[in-house]
Every structure is written in structure tokens, then in C-alpha cells.
Amino acid sequence: MRVIAGLLKGRRLKPPDWEGLRPTSDKLRETIFNVLAPRIAGARVLDGYAGTGALGIEALSRGASEVTFVDQDRRAQALIEENLARCGVTKGYAIIRTDVVRAFASLGDTTPFDIILLDPPYAMSSEFEPVLATAGEILAPRGMVVLEHARRATGPATAGRLVRSREQRAGDSGLAFYEVKTEK
């Protein structure tokens, strides 16, 4: 695992040393950030189910102004901190150790996020809709939520105030991109 582009390009990230954590592949991260490229500079980003922190670190490398990493596993929190240190990142981030829905609730009174990256365990596909609906409550009006999921699963067409605007498949994974519904 490495940072693909930006100021931290080429920096190696430490993978997890325990079972059950599936880091987003370099190729899939590249796909995500190719879509997000026009939105990333100066963006406020939330990396939900952060795991290794690779998505959030990629966002910082490409010019995001700040990233909030959320993961409830202490091992993941330590791994994110280690990967940030490996990359020399000392500011512009926060790490919250709780589940994503609780984090969204506690962040509801803050400035909305421009980009929310969600990489939940693939087994959670039945829980996508409530997580997305809650994410939509802390998303800026022109923001975007990216949901990584198993290829065989599909993100819901709508969730709360979000509507799926794009889908992509890559290898064993799928990506669903969501934006705030626009009134017509």
C-alpha cells in the first residue's frame, strides 16, 4: 500500500497485521480520487470505517484541508496514527474512535463535510441505507459521499437526502457515489 498522488506520493503505508480489515486497494483508491479530483482541493473530508487511514491520507496528499478519521477499533486508530507519522502528517486531521453513526451524530453541529468516504465491512450491505442517510445530514450541499461495497451488493438508489449519482465496478468491489438531492 502506498500513497498514489499528491504531496505524499509514493509514501508506503503499513497494512493491518490482523484479520478482518480489508484495505482499499491502490487501484480502487486511484479510481475514487480520479472521480473526486475536481472536489478535493481545500475539502473537508471524513474517512468513515477508516481502517488503515489510506483514503483520508490520500485526500490530505491531494490537497484536502482537513480529514476526520473514524474507526471504532483501537488497533485501527493506532495504525492510522502510525501511517500519518510515516507520511510526516502532523496537522489537518482528527481521529475519532467510535462507530460511524455515533460519530455522524456528534459531528452534526460542525461545519458540513465536502466529501465523506465510507468503506464499511462488505458484510454490512443491509445497513448501508441508514448509514448513508445519516451521512447525508453532515454533508455540504454540493458534497459527495463515496460508498465502497462488494461487487455483488448495490448501494441504495436513495438514502435520506442523498441520491446515487454514479456507480462503478472494479475487481471484487463496487463504488456508489451520492450527492444531495436537488429540488426541481
Secondary structure, DSSP 8 states (H G I E B T S, - for coil): -B--SSTTTT-B----SSTT-----HHHHHHHHHHHHHHHTT-EEEEET-TTSHHHHHHHHTT-SEEEEE-S-HHHHHHHHHHHHHTT--SSEEEE-S-HHHHHHHTTTS--EEEEEE---GGGGGGHHHHHHHHHTTEEEEEEEEEEEETTS---SEETTEEEEEEEEETTEEEEEEEE----
